[in-house]
Amino acid sequence: MKPDSQTDSTEKEHRHPATRDGLCAAAVDLVARARREILVCSPMLDPAIYNRAALTDALGHFIARRASNRIRLVVENTEHMLLAGVRLVELTRRFSDMILIRRLGEPHRGLAEMFLVADGESCLHQRDIAAIDATLDFHAPHLATPLARRFEAIWAASEPAPGLHPFRL
């Protein structure tokens, strides 16, 4: 077991995932370290990342840790997500009050990047989803906070994603 000083460390960590597996592992690491909120913005959710048991399990554990934890996702291609992201869609339906998904609004259509932000202090940023070139930064609010602010602007201009949540009476 690690001493408390190592467990509570806020040492910065910076990585460059070089493969889809590495990108998925980076997303899992980010989710595993999140404490309150996870923000995800992407034109589409790559099934090689978002439809893997490792990531959906990590998201499920994050939600189960605290009733106030939230995950918000903004995706342009929600139809693709419904077809190719079965694990994430099922998790979203099970925890519909804690995992919110919206469709990119008109001002942001054509977005070519993906980013995840955890607690406004750690982030995974892929500048172009056509390439793996991504960076993972822990304890880097100077990078995560602007992405979180941008997410909020995108979220405000987004619209409900059809077909995700069951009807409630």
C-alpha positions in Angstrom: 0.0 0.0 0.0 1.2 3.5 -0.9 1.8 6.1 1.8 -0.8 8.9 2.0 1.6 11.4 0.5 1.8 9.3 -2.7 -1.9 8.6 -2.9 -2.9 12.2 -2.7 -0.2 13.4 -5.0 -1.1 16.1 -7.5 2.0 15.5 -9.6 1.4 16.5 -13.2 1.4 13.7 -15.7 1.5 14.1 -19.5 1.1 11.3 -22.1 0.7 11.0 -25.9 -1.4 7.9 -26.7 -0.1 6.5 -30.0 -2.8 3.8 -30.8 -6.6 3.4 -30.4 -5.9 1.0 -27.5 -3.7 3.7 -26.0 -6.4 6.3 -26.5 -9.0 4.0 -24.8 -6.5 3.3 -21.9 -6.0 7.1 -21.5 -9.8 7.6 -21.4 -10.2 4.9 -18.8 -7.4 6.4 -16.7 -9.0 9.8 -16.8 -12.4 8.4 -15.8 -10.9 6.4 -13.0 -9.3 9.5 -11.5 -12.4 11.7 -11.9 -14.1 12.8 -8.6 -17.2 14.9 -9.6 -17.8 15.5 -13.3 -16.8 14.2 -16.7 -17.4 16.2 -19.8 -17.1 14.6 -23.3 -17.3 16.4 -26.6 -16.9 14.6 -29.9 -18.4 14.5 -33.4 -18.8 10.8 -33.0 -18.0 8.2 -30.3 -15.5 5.8 -31.7 -16.7 2.3 -30.8 -13.0 1.2 -30.4 -12.9 3.5 -27.4 -16.5 4.1 -26.2 -17.9 0.7 -26.7 -15.3 -1.2 -24.7 -16.1 -2.9 -21.4 -13.1 -1.2 -19.8 -14.4 2.3 -20.4 -18.1 1.6 -19.7 -17.1 -0.2 -16.5 -15.0 2.8 -15.4 -17.9 5.1 -16.2 -20.3 2.9 -14.2 -17.9 2.9 -11.2 -17.6 6.7 -11.4 -21.4 7.0 -11.3 -21.7 4.5 -8.5 -19.1 6.2 -6.3 -21.2 9.3 -5.5 -24.9 10.1 -6.2 -23.9 13.7 -7.2 -21.4 12.5 -9.9 -22.3 13.5 -13.4 -21.3 12.7 -17.0 -22.3 14.9 -19.8 -21.6 14.1 -23.5 -22.1 16.2 -26.6 -22.0 14.2 -29.8 -22.8 15.2 -33.4 -23.6 11.8 -34.8 -26.0 10.3 -32.2 -27.4 7.9 -34.7 -24.0 6.3 -35.1 -23.7 6.2 -31.3 -27.0 4.3 -31.0 -25.9 1.7 -33.4 -22.2 1.3 -32.6 -22.1 2.3 -28.9 -24.4 -0.3 -27.4 -22.5 -0.5 -24.0 -22.5 3.2 -23.5 -26.2 3.6 -24.6 -27.2 0.9 -22.2 -25.3 2.6 -19.4 -26.9 5.9 -20.3 -30.4 4.4 -20.2 -29.7 2.8 -16.8 -28.4 6.0 -15.3 -30.4 8.6 -17.3 -30.3 11.1 -14.5 -26.5 11.0 -14.1 -25.4 10.5 -17.7 -26.7 13.2 -20.1 -26.1 13.1 -23.8 -27.0 15.9 -26.2 -26.5 16.5 -30.0 -24.2 19.2 -31.2 -26.1 22.3 -32.1 -25.9 24.0 -35.5 -23.1 26.4 -34.6 -20.8 23.5 -33.7 -21.6 21.0 -36.5 -18.5 19.8 -38.3 -16.4 19.6 -35.1 -13.3 17.5 -35.9 -11.8 17.1 -32.4 -12.6 15.1 -29.3 -12.0 16.0 -25.7 -12.7 14.7 -22.2 -12.4 16.9 -19.2 -12.5 15.6 -15.6 -13.3 18.0 -12.7 -11.9 20.9 -14.7 -8.4 19.9 -14.0 -7.5 16.9 -16.2 -8.1 16.3 -19.9 -7.7 14.1 -22.9 -7.6 16.1 -26.1 -7.5 14.7 -29.6 -7.3 17.7 -32.0 -8.3 15.7 -35.1 -10.3 12.5 -34.7 -8.9 11.3 -38.0 -5.5 10.9 -36.4 -4.5 9.4 -33.0 -2.5 12.4 -32.1 -3.8 13.1 -28.6 -2.6 14.3 -25.3 -3.6 13.2 -21.8 -2.8 15.7 -19.0 -3.5 15.1 -15.3 -3.5 18.0 -12.8 -3.3 20.6 -15.6 -6.1 23.1 -15.0 -4.5 25.5 -17.3 -5.3 23.1 -20.2 -8.5 21.6 -18.8 -10.4 24.7 -17.7 -10.5 26.3 -21.2 -11.8 23.0 -22.6 -14.4 22.9 -19.8 -15.5 26.5 -20.6 -15.7 25.6 -24.3 -17.7 22.5 -23.5 -20.2 24.7 -21.6 -20.7 26.9 -24.6 -21.2 23.9 -26.8 -23.6 22.3 -24.3 -25.6 25.5 -24.2 -26.0 25.4 -28.0 -26.8 21.7 -28.1 -30.1 19.9 -28.4 -31.6 16.7 -26.8 -30.3 13.5 -28.4 -33.3 11.6 -29.8 -33.7 7.9 -29.1 -31.6 7.7 -25.9 -33.8 8.0 -22.9 -36.9 5.9 -22.2 -40.2 7.8 -21.9 -41.3 8.5 -18.4 -44.9 9.1 -17.2 
